[in-house]
């Protein structure tokens, strides 16, 4: 026992000595997970340094919220009683490896999340910015503009997913909650980028599946993803980015674009019925339009930054149908964020976001009959943040969300929640 204990002490000391050195290594073609990654979208194409061998960067994130929210509805469906307290602390582990000059790997693992308290892999990818592993200088005139990504990875639909909270990685989101219709999924596929003089284009193809399996062949067709846009500084103080994206799948056993986040939403138990569990109702406060069989989604994102003032917008339309539907339905989403960053190195910010979702919802009444109704959900968020260091962020947010025109037998009928959220984030 003493010998085993000594081994543990020696191993712990070795890890404590080695991890800081590994975690501080710079990786080329890489978006930093700390303050340096704020307002970055696709990983940069420029290399920071010469490749001098395999490098491993061990990073991660840890996040904790204090929630003080109230919710209510018409009373036809009893809601879970909630109070003010801390939520479950979430944690990520990131491994980023420079494997060769212009070749790197990324892997993210959720150590703890609202949906899964146990550790599980979110996904990862293999990124190629040079083809020197084939032959030095191979197609270098082309590859100075081209990036290739392959993996079971977060797909690049829209720009909102670059600013969303990904479990414990909440550094890039100026608020606490994500969008109401949270467009995010991880599927097996590949993406090819071409970037030159500020212009961006991307084509991608996936197998259309969140949960990978060889069973039930033919029930899910591939999904197509594309993006086109422009991102550049018009002068030293003014940056303009405008992109349009599409995600389309013609047939699926289950589409997950608006239900692909397996980590969970930030507003715990809001608008959930009595008896709800945190893991079983982990997307509370969000809306999935239910296009489980066919889905085509379009998103346009303007981003403007002038000195400390920035605007980010979302204009989105999703059309599709569930497996038992004969005609398509649609939902529209609009969001506008206005942020002002100030202080030394823009270490402080204040801002607001307005988010609205509207469309034809599908419901089942007390007689088990399917009905349709035009509904809308509105959310207002007002918040601020303080970057205490490059790796530590403290946030505060007031949120107010309302549900309108939902059927009387539905839990969202005359529903709303509002209150205060505090969040502390560490990311490195």
Secondary structure, DSSP 4 states (H G I P E B T S, - for coil): -HHHHHHHHHHHHHHHHHHHHHHT---SS---SSGGGTT--SPPSS-SS---S-EEEEEEEEEEEEEEEEEE--SSSPBPP--EEEPPPEEEEEEEEEEETTEEEEEEEEEE-SS-SS-EEEEEEEEES--TTTSTTTTHHHHTTEEEEEEEEE---SSGGGTS-BTTB-SS-SSSS--SS----EEEEEEEEEEETTEEEEEEEE-S-SS--SSSTTS---EEEEEEEEEEESSSSEEEEEEEEEEEES--S---TTT---S--SSTTTTPBTT--TTTTTTTT-------SEEEEEEEEEEEEETTEEEEEEEEEEEEE-TT-SS-EEEEEEEEEEEEEESGGG-EEEEEEEEEEEEEEEEE-TTS-EEEEEEEEEEEEEEEEEEEETTEEEEEEEEEEEEES--TTSTTTT-EEEEEEEEEEEE-
